Amino acid sequence: MSETGSVKFTCQQVAVEMPRFAGFAELNRYRRKLLALGVIGVDASGVGFGNLSIRNGATPRFYITGSATAGISELMPADYAKVVAYDFVRNWLECEGITVASSESLTHAAVYESDPTARAVIHCHDKKLWAALLDEAPTTPKRVEYGTPEMAYAVRRLFEAPEVRRRKIFVMAAHDGGLVTFGRDLQEAFGILKNEMASHLKDVKHRHVSNSELRKFSRAGRRAKERRAHP
């Protein structure tokens, strides 16, 4: 599933109950921070945006927020998927869990594959920061759409240059507002985002998310999941 609700990859889903996994609390803690910044969530049209993941130990597998969960205020283990295999050539992945893995899973996989030290990836949206960093930071080609094998290949090509490893951030040129940060853990990946905001934007601070907004996020997220389950 993509952020717009369309399938962009073939997903082989093993529908098993997702247990509480190592790193679950950390994922939710930094997800709350990203919600507070307004860089993940649901837009005015009810479309979700943003996702994050952590690597499963030293393996190429990883846990990632599920499709159509961006609007849910607090995720449960069932709202995450575990990506256990993938193939860029076939535009295919296999995941475990009740929910389907995010459409950006192949992009996350490309980061983990390209940098063995990366243990966490954040994909978020901030149009002002995106505009400031476009072509100033490592940037994928404008012709390459998000959630596609071409994006995964473009990300791998970025890692052929040392700058992306040094800055730990890149811009998705064809994905309006789309940014990706990564690091040895979510603390570093989140810190990279905050530092770039502080460097390029004025008056950056956490936005208070009211209880009514959280309820709105949850309703929108649940409706999206229901639409996905009953197309």
Backbone bond lengths (Angstrom), bond angles and torsions (degrees), N, CA, C in turn:
res aa  C-N    CA-C-N  psi(-1)  N-CA   C-N-CA  omega(-1)  CA-C   N-CA-C  phi
1 M - - - 1.478 - - 1.524 109.42 -
2 S 1.298 117.43 146.44 1.453 121.37 176.70 1.510 109.24 -104.89
3 E 1.334 116.32 177.06 1.445 120.06 178.15 1.518 110.92 -65.49
4 T 1.320 117.46 -20.60 1.456 120.58 178.05 1.516 111.61 -95.39
5 G 1.344 117.03 0.45 1.449 120.67 175.99 1.511 115.16 93.84
6 S 1.335 119.53 2.84 1.457 121.62 -179.99 1.520 110.24 -100.46
7 V 1.340 116.00 144.81 1.454 121.05 -179.12 1.522 109.44 -77.04
8 K 1.335 116.36 127.71 1.461 119.64 179.52 1.523 112.12 -117.38
9 F 1.327 118.05 -6.00 1.448 120.17 176.25 1.523 108.47 -142.04
10 T 1.325 115.76 162.71 1.451 120.97 174.81 1.520 107.88 -87.51
11 C 1.317 116.35 122.89 1.457 120.70 -176.64 1.521 109.79 -114.51
12 Q 1.309 115.76 122.05 1.459 121.30 172.15 1.522 106.52 -95.83
13 Q 1.313 116.15 104.26 1.458 121.19 -174.11 1.520 110.82 -100.24
14 V 1.330 115.71 127.10 1.455 121.86 172.17 1.522 105.84 -97.72
15 A 1.317 116.27 102.04 1.468 121.47 -171.74 1.528 110.62 -78.98
16 V 1.320 115.94 86.06 1.458 122.16 176.94 1.523 108.51 -121.22
17 E 1.325 115.73 154.48 1.461 119.57 178.41 1.518 109.39 -66.15
18 M 1.343 116.03 130.84 1.458 120.71 -179.04 1.529 109.29 -85.10
19 P 1.331 117.82 116.84 1.463 119.43 177.51 1.524 110.45 -75.82
20 R 1.314 117.01 166.87 1.465 120.93 173.78 1.527 107.79 -67.60
21 F 1.318 117.32 119.12 1.457 122.14 -171.99 1.527 111.24 -108.61
22 A 1.318 116.24 162.11 1.465 121.25 177.27 1.522 108.81 -62.51
23 G 1.316 116.89 127.35 1.457 121.25 -178.64 1.517 113.26 98.46
24 F 1.333 117.60 -5.91 1.467 120.68 -179.00 1.531 111.28 -60.56
25 A 1.326 117.01 -47.04 1.470 120.41 -179.11 1.528 110.88 -64.10
26 E 1.339 117.00 -38.63 1.465 120.65 179.42 1.533 110.48 -65.33
27 L 1.325 116.91 -42.01 1.464 120.40 177.77 1.525 110.64 -59.08
28 N 1.308 117.06 -46.75 1.455 119.77 -179.27 1.524 112.17 -67.03
29 R 1.336 116.46 -36.45 1.470 119.48 179.83 1.522 110.82 -62.93
30 Y 1.327 117.68 -46.05 1.463 119.34 -179.15 1.524 111.74 -77.93
31 R 1.291 116.99 -24.73 1.460 118.98 173.21 1.526 110.48 -65.00
32 R 1.325 117.25 -39.12 1.463 120.42 176.27 1.527 110.67 -62.10
33 K 1.323 117.28 -39.46 1.462 121.08 178.11 1.527 110.90 -63.77
34 L 1.329 116.38 -40.61 1.461 120.33 179.49 1.521 111.19 -68.33
35 L 1.331 116.87 -38.47 1.460 120.51 174.70 1.525 110.30 -61.03
36 A 1.329 115.87 -42.11 1.467 120.21 -178.73 1.527 111.45 -64.08
37 L 1.322 116.80 -33.23 1.465 120.85 177.11 1.535 111.77 -77.31
38 G 1.320 116.36 -16.25 1.462 120.12 -178.80 1.513 113.88 79.91
39 V 1.351 117.65 17.39 1.466 120.08 -176.96 1.523 112.42 -97.63
40 I 1.330 117.32 -4.22 1.453 122.34 165.20 1.529 106.59 -133.78
41 G 1.317 117.72 161.03 1.456 119.80 179.82 1.510 111.82 142.89
42 V 1.315 115.73 -145.42 1.459 122.84 -178.32 1.519 108.84 -128.50
43 D 1.339 117.11 133.61 1.457 119.48 -178.47 1.533 110.80 -83.58
44 A 1.324 116.07 -177.94 1.465 121.30 -175.62 1.520 112.44 -62.76
45 S 1.325 117.29 -21.79 1.468 121.16 179.46 1.518 112.35 -89.54
46 G 1.334 116.03 0.69 1.455 119.80 -179.47 1.511 113.92 84.73
47 V 1.336 117.55 12.17 1.463 122.19 179.48 1.520 109.68 -92.73
48 G 1.327 116.52 128.29 1.453 120.85 179.83 1.517 112.04 -77.40
49 F 1.337 115.59 154.00 1.463 120.36 177.33 1.519 109.45 -147.70
50 G 1.324 115.30 146.68 1.453 121.63 175.80 1.515 113.64 93.79
51 N 1.333 116.00 148.18 1.457 122.23 178.19 1.528 108.90 -161.55
52 L 1.323 116.43 162.85 1.457 120.58 178.83 1.516 109.51 -148.07
53 S 1.329 115.22 159.15 1.458 119.96 -175.96 1.516 110.41 -149.81
54 I 1.344 114.97 163.04 1.460 121.64 170.87 1.521 108.08 -134.00
55 R 1.325 115.49 146.49 1.458 120.91 178.89 1.526 109.69 -72.49
56 N 1.320 115.58 146.37 1.461 121.23 176.80 1.527 108.98 -87.73
57 G 1.326 115.41 89.52 1.458 120.74 -178.44 1.517 112.03 63.17
58 A 1.339 116.82 -134.99 1.462 120.96 -179.65 1.524 111.47 -97.20
59 T 1.320 117.33 11.36 1.461 121.47 -177.17 1.532 110.48 -88.18
60 P 1.333 118.12 168.22 1.466 120.58 173.99 1.530 112.54 -78.48
61 R 1.322 117.99 -3.11 1.457 121.71 179.17 1.531 110.41 -77.79
62 F 1.324 116.27 157.52 1.456 118.92 179.49 1.519 111.36 -157.03
63 Y 1.330 114.84 154.98 1.456 122.79 175.20 1.528 108.44 -96.99
64 I 1.335 116.25 134.57 1.465 120.35 -176.96 1.526 109.44 -140.58
65 T 1.323 115.52 149.81 1.459 119.90 176.37 1.525 109.55 -59.05
66 G 1.321 115.62 142.38 1.453 120.85 -176.84 1.516 112.90 -77.05
67 S 1.308 115.16 161.80 1.456 120.99 176.00 1.526 109.87 -62.66
68 A 1.337 115.65 142.34 1.470 122.98 177.73 1.518 113.06 63.39
69 T 1.340 116.56 31.46 1.473 119.69 176.20 1.529 112.34 -113.48
70 A 1.332 117.86 0.13 1.466 120.51 -174.30 1.519 112.73 -60.13
71 G 1.327 116.76 -27.85 1.456 119.19 -176.99 1.510 115.11 -90.46
72 I 1.331 118.00 -1.42 1.462 120.60 -178.71 1.521 108.91 -83.61
73 S 1.333 116.82 130.94 1.464 120.08 -173.20 1.521 112.86 -67.23
74 E 1.308 118.50 -41.40 1.463 122.50 -178.51 1.520 108.39 -137.19
75 L 1.327 116.44 119.45 1.455 120.19 -175.59 1.523 111.68 -85.40
76 M 1.313 114.20 148.19 1.454 123.17 172.35 1.529 107.83 -101.51
77 P 1.347 118.60 165.45 1.469 118.84 177.69 1.525 112.87 -52.30
78 A 1.332 117.54 -34.05 1.467 120.85 -179.41 1.521 113.01 -66.53
79 D 1.337 117.80 -14.95 1.461 121.49 179.52 1.535 112.03 -87.88
80 Y 1.322 116.59 1.06 1.460 121.96 176.44 1.523 109.84 -110.74
81 A 1.320 115.47 154.88 1.461 121.67 174.47 1.520 108.46 -123.02
82 K 1.305 115.77 150.60 1.466 121.17 176.24 1.519 108.30 -107.79
83 V 1.314 116.63 114.88 1.468 121.44 177.65 1.520 107.49 -82.41
84 V 1.327 116.26 119.17 1.467 120.81 -174.44 1.528 112.51 -109.98
85 A 1.328 117.64 -16.40 1.469 121.27 177.84 1.519 108.74 -161.04
86 Y 1.335 115.83 155.40 1.453 120.15 178.78 1.515 109.67 -158.79
87 D 1.326 115.39 161.03 1.457 121.72 179.38 1.520 107.66 -148.22
88 F 1.333 117.25 109.92 1.459 121.23 -178.70 1.521 111.15 -63.49
89 V 1.317 116.93 -39.31 1.470 120.75 -176.00 1.517 110.43 -62.28
90 R 1.318 116.55 -43.38 1.472 120.88 -178.33 1.525 112.65 -87.34
91 N 1.340 117.75 -3.22 1.462 121.51 -177.12 1.532 109.35 54.78
92 W 1.316 114.84 51.20 1.464 122.30 -169.65 1.518 110.09 -135.22
93 L 1.324 115.37 146.34 1.461 119.97 169.30 1.512 109.86 -147.83
94 E 1.316 113.55 158.45 1.459 121.21 175.26 1.520 107.88 -117.29
95 C 1.317 116.17 133.02 1.452 119.71 178.86 1.518 110.55 -135.71
96 E 1.319 114.95 156.27 1.447 122.33 176.80 1.516 109.21 -112.37
97 G 1.326 116.58 144.98 1.457 120.74 177.33 1.516 111.76 131.98
98 I 1.318 115.09 175.84 1.455 121.66 -179.50 1.523 111.35 -80.41
99 T 1.332 116.92 -30.99 1.456 121.69 -178.87 1.526 110.47 -102.83
100 V 1.324 116.46 155.13 1.465 122.22 177.47 1.525 109.00 -80.21
101 A 1.311 116.80 140.81 1.460 121.47 179.60 1.529 111.20 -62.56
102 S 1.329 116.06 150.38 1.459 122.64 179.72 1.519 111.89 -53.92
103 S 1.331 115.55 151.14 1.469 121.19 178.27 1.515 112.59 -62.67
104 E 1.331 116.79 -21.17 1.464 120.42 -179.70 1.525 112.37 -88.35
105 S 1.325 117.65 11.29 1.466 120.70 -176.33 1.525 112.81 -58.14
106 L 1.336 117.58 -38.36 1.460 119.39 -179.82 1.525 111.55 -67.41
107 T 1.334 116.41 -31.76 1.468 119.57 175.62 1.520 109.89 -66.67
108 H 1.321 117.25 -44.75 1.466 120.74 176.66 1.528 109.86 -59.94
109 A 1.335 116.57 -43.45 1.462 120.47 179.46 1.524 111.17 -59.75
110 A 1.331 116.86 -39.56 1.465 120.98 180.00 1.525 111.19 -63.69
111 V 1.331 117.14 -36.95 1.472 120.52 177.82 1.521 109.81 -66.58
112 Y 1.324 116.92 -49.67 1.466 120.09 -179.01 1.523 111.78 -62.04
113 E 1.325 116.23 -38.15 1.464 120.15 179.34 1.526 111.39 -68.21
114 S 1.331 116.61 -35.55 1.468 121.46 -174.94 1.523 113.17 -81.68
115 D 1.324 116.87 -26.88 1.468 120.63 -177.50 1.524 109.52 -132.07
116 P 1.336 118.26 100.02 1.464 120.94 -178.95 1.528 113.78 -61.18
117 T 1.340 117.47 -19.55 1.468 119.85 -179.96 1.523 111.95 -82.50
118 A 1.334 117.49 -14.62 1.467 120.87 -179.37 1.517 110.04 -71.78
119 R 1.324 115.97 127.97 1.465 121.59 178.96 1.527 112.01 -121.14
120 A 1.334 117.14 -5.67 1.464 120.67 -178.63 1.521 109.33 -152.05
121 V 1.345 115.89 144.59 1.463 122.14 179.69 1.524 108.71 -135.87
122 I 1.329 115.40 136.08 1.467 122.09 175.43 1.528 108.39 -121.20
123 H 1.314 115.99 126.90 1.475 121.43 170.61 1.520 106.69 -112.63
124 C 1.323 116.86 119.07 1.458 120.49 -175.92 1.525 109.68 -138.06
125 H 1.338 115.45 177.99 1.461 121.46 -178.11 1.523 110.65 -131.94
126 D 1.307 115.19 126.14 1.464 121.93 171.92 1.523 106.19 -150.50
127 K 1.325 117.13 106.42 1.461 120.47 -172.06 1.528 112.78 -65.06
128 K 1.335 117.08 -35.80 1.468 118.81 -179.81 1.525 110.87 -68.63
129 L 1.328 116.73 -45.95 1.458 119.07 179.02 1.521 110.29 -67.08
130 W 1.329 116.88 -39.36 1.465 121.50 177.19 1.527 110.57 -56.54
131 A 1.336 116.83 -46.49 1.464 120.77 -179.64 1.524 111.35 -64.95
132 A 1.336 116.22 -36.56 1.465 120.08 -179.42 1.523 111.90 -70.05
133 L 1.332 116.62 -33.08 1.466 120.57 -175.09 1.524 113.65 -95.78
134 L 1.334 117.47 -11.95 1.463 120.90 -177.71 1.524 110.61 -55.35
135 D 1.319 116.16 118.94 1.472 124.57 -178.82 1.526 113.61 66.97
136 E 1.338 118.46 -3.83 1.470 120.76 172.36 1.523 109.35 -90.18
137 A 1.320 116.52 -39.86 1.459 122.94 171.70 1.528 108.02 -97.42
138 P 1.326 118.94 167.79 1.464 119.80 175.04 1.524 110.52 -51.05
139 T 1.339 117.01 131.63 1.464 122.05 -171.56 1.520 110.52 -136.77
140 T 1.327 116.40 134.07 1.461 119.98 175.95 1.529 109.49 -75.36
141 P 1.341 118.01 156.83 1.472 120.77 -177.65 1.532 112.42 -61.62
142 K 1.320 115.20 148.36 1.471 120.89 -178.17 1.520 112.93 -65.62
143 R 1.311 118.37 -20.78 1.463 121.07 -178.26 1.534 112.41 -84.22
144 V 1.336 116.73 -9.66 1.463 120.84 -173.42 1.525 110.79 -93.94
145 E 1.336 117.30 117.11 1.454 121.98 -177.78 1.525 111.03 -82.97
146 Y 1.337 115.18 153.58 1.452 120.13 178.79 1.528 110.44 -71.35
147 G 1.330 115.10 156.52 1.455 120.18 176.19 1.514 114.72 70.26
148 T 1.335 118.02 21.33 1.464 121.97 -178.08 1.531 109.85 -122.56
149 P 1.340 117.73 160.47 1.463 119.57 174.33 1.526 111.74 -58.70
150 E 1.331 116.39 -34.63 1.468 120.05 179.53 1.527 110.85 -59.90
151 M 1.338 116.81 -36.12 1.460 119.67 177.28 1.529 110.24 -66.44
152 A 1.316 116.81 -42.10 1.466 119.93 178.46 1.532 110.62 -60.32
153 Y 1.336 116.72 -43.69 1.462 120.14 178.26 1.536 111.03 -65.31
154 A 1.324 116.70 -39.40 1.462 120.57 179.21 1.525 110.67 -63.30
155 V 1.321 116.63 -39.49 1.463 120.38 178.29 1.520 109.86 -64.74
156 R 1.316 117.24 -43.62 1.469 119.22 178.29 1.529 111.54 -60.87
157 R 1.344 116.86 -36.54 1.467 119.38 178.25 1.527 111.27 -67.48
158 L 1.335 116.99 -34.61 1.469 119.25 177.12 1.518 110.92 -58.36
159 F 1.325 116.70 -35.66 1.459 120.78 -176.73 1.527 112.79 -75.08
160 E 1.316 116.83 -4.43 1.460 119.49 174.87 1.520 110.97 -73.74
161 A 1.334 117.02 -18.85 1.464 122.54 176.43 1.531 108.97 -102.59
162 P 1.331 118.20 147.68 1.474 120.16 -174.92 1.526 114.53 -72.43
163 E 1.345 118.28 -19.75 1.461 119.31 -171.96 1.519 112.64 -62.73
164 V 1.334 117.88 -39.98 1.459 118.79 -176.75 1.526 110.85 -66.65
165 R 1.327 117.65 -33.97 1.466 120.01 176.44 1.524 110.92 -68.96
166 R 1.329 116.01 -34.03 1.464 119.90 -179.75 1.518 111.37 -73.01
167 R 1.327 117.37 -46.04 1.467 120.64 -175.81 1.520 113.66 -86.31
168 K 1.338 116.13 -24.87 1.470 121.40 178.10 1.533 112.48 58.76
169 I 1.307 115.59 38.06 1.464 121.57 175.92 1.518 108.37 -153.04
170 F 1.336 116.09 144.91 1.457 118.96 170.17 1.525 109.29 -146.18
171 V 1.340 113.93 160.17 1.464 122.90 -175.53 1.519 109.20 -107.32
172 M 1.324 116.17 139.29 1.454 121.20 175.59 1.529 107.46 -99.04
173 A 1.324 116.60 100.10 1.461 121.32 -169.70 1.526 112.99 -61.91
174 A 1.332 117.42 -36.31 1.462 120.33 -176.74 1.528 112.99 -90.38
175 H 1.310 116.19 4.40 1.473 121.51 -177.43 1.525 106.95 -118.56
176 D 1.313 116.85 93.38 1.460 123.01 -171.06 1.530 111.88 -50.56
177 G 1.327 115.83 114.11 1.459 120.72 179.69 1.512 114.07 89.10
178 G 1.343 118.47 -7.84 1.452 121.74 -172.06 1.521 114.42 -76.02
179 L 1.336 115.47 126.05 1.459 123.22 178.53 1.519 109.28 -132.53
180 V 1.324 116.59 150.03 1.464 121.46 175.74 1.519 108.70 -130.86
181 T 1.332 116.18 129.97 1.461 121.66 171.55 1.523 107.90 -122.14
182 F 1.319 116.12 158.91 1.465 120.07 -179.59 1.521 108.61 -152.91
183 G 1.325 115.60 167.30 1.454 119.22 -179.66 1.509 111.54 -175.82
184 R 1.331 114.99 -173.90 1.461 120.42 -179.21 1.530 111.49 -71.43
185 D 1.334 116.15 -17.45 1.458 122.54 173.61 1.520 107.42 -160.44
186 L 1.330 116.08 177.32 1.461 119.39 -178.08 1.521 112.03 -68.27
187 Q 1.311 116.94 -28.94 1.464 119.28 177.23 1.523 110.54 -60.42
188 E 1.333 116.89 -44.43 1.460 119.51 179.03 1.525 111.01 -68.95
189 A 1.327 117.79 -44.06 1.472 120.62 -178.81 1.529 110.41 -61.25
190 F 1.326 116.94 -41.69 1.459 121.23 178.57 1.528 110.37 -68.73
191 G 1.329 116.53 -39.66 1.467 120.42 178.45 1.514 112.58 -62.15
192 I 1.338 116.69 -37.35 1.470 120.79 176.55 1.517 109.69 -59.98
193 L 1.326 116.61 -45.52 1.465 121.09 179.58 1.523 110.86 -61.38
194 K 1.318 117.73 -47.79 1.457 121.27 -178.54 1.530 111.03 -64.04
195 N 1.329 117.41 -39.86 1.469 120.13 178.77 1.521 111.79 -64.29
196 E 1.332 117.19 -40.76 1.468 120.07 178.16 1.525 110.27 -65.83
197 M 1.316 117.03 -38.37 1.461 120.27 176.50 1.526 110.56 -62.62
198 A 1.313 116.36 -44.98 1.457 120.37 -179.13 1.525 111.28 -63.93
199 S 1.330 116.53 -33.24 1.459 120.73 -178.61 1.517 113.02 -76.02
200 H 1.322 117.08 -31.49 1.458 120.70 -171.63 1.518 115.31 -113.11
201 L 1.311 117.17 -19.14 1.453 119.94 -176.49 1.522 110.81 -123.40
202 K 1.308 116.54 150.60 1.449 121.75 178.21 1.524 110.04 -95.90
203 D 1.330 115.07 151.76 1.469 122.00 172.70 1.526 112.05 57.41
204 V 1.333 116.59 42.72 1.450 119.92 177.44 1.525 108.92 -83.08
205 K 1.293 117.47 122.88 1.462 121.76 177.28 1.521 108.71 -156.01
206 H 1.298 115.05 164.95 1.457 119.22 -179.22 1.519 110.07 -65.35
207 R 1.317 115.11 135.93 1.451 121.43 176.41 1.518 108.31 -91.98
208 H 1.325 116.06 129.55 1.454 119.24 178.42 1.525 109.92 -69.15
209 V 1.318 115.62 127.78 1.450 120.92 177.68 1.520 107.60 -102.63
210 S 1.305 116.72 114.38 1.459 121.64 -176.10 1.523 111.03 -73.97
211 N 1.325 115.54 163.51 1.461 120.25 176.96 1.529 111.54 -60.49
212 S 1.341 116.72 -36.64 1.466 119.34 179.46 1.527 110.55 -66.18
213 E 1.356 117.41 -37.41 1.459 120.09 177.44 1.521 110.39 -65.64
214 L 1.339 116.32 -41.36 1.453 119.77 179.66 1.524 110.61 -62.79
215 R 1.346 116.51 -40.30 1.460 119.22 177.44 1.523 110.56 -64.45
216 K 1.351 116.45 -37.79 1.466 120.35 177.75 1.530 110.12 -63.80
217 F 1.360 116.40 -44.95 1.459 120.43 177.50 1.525 110.36 -56.34
218 S 1.347 115.88 -46.94 1.451 120.39 -176.14 1.529 111.23 -63.68
219 R 1.335 116.70 -44.51 1.464 119.72 179.52 1.516 110.93 -61.47
220 A 1.342 116.22 -44.62 1.467 120.02 -179.08 1.520 110.80 -64.46
221 G 1.324 116.12 -42.27 1.454 119.88 -179.94 1.518 112.15 -65.37
222 R 1.323 116.94 -42.80 1.458 120.01 179.67 1.533 111.17 -65.91
223 R 1.339 117.07 -39.64 1.465 119.49 178.21 1.523 110.84 -62.44
224 A 1.332 115.52 -40.74 1.464 119.18 179.73 1.522 110.75 -63.85
225 K 1.338 116.76 -40.30 1.457 119.93 178.41 1.521 111.28 -65.44
226 E 1.336 116.94 -37.87 1.461 120.51 178.37 1.526 110.47 -65.92
227 R 1.345 116.95 -40.29 1.473 119.80 178.44 1.524 110.46 -63.20
228 R 1.338 115.45 -37.72 1.453 119.29 179.68 1.526 111.16 -67.74
229 A 1.336 116.69 -38.87 1.468 121.09 -178.22 1.528 111.85 -74.78
230 H 1.362 116.41 -27.98 1.463 120.08 -178.05 1.537 109.61 -130.96
231 P 1.349 116.80 72.16 1.477 119.96 -176.82 1.514 111.86 -65.94
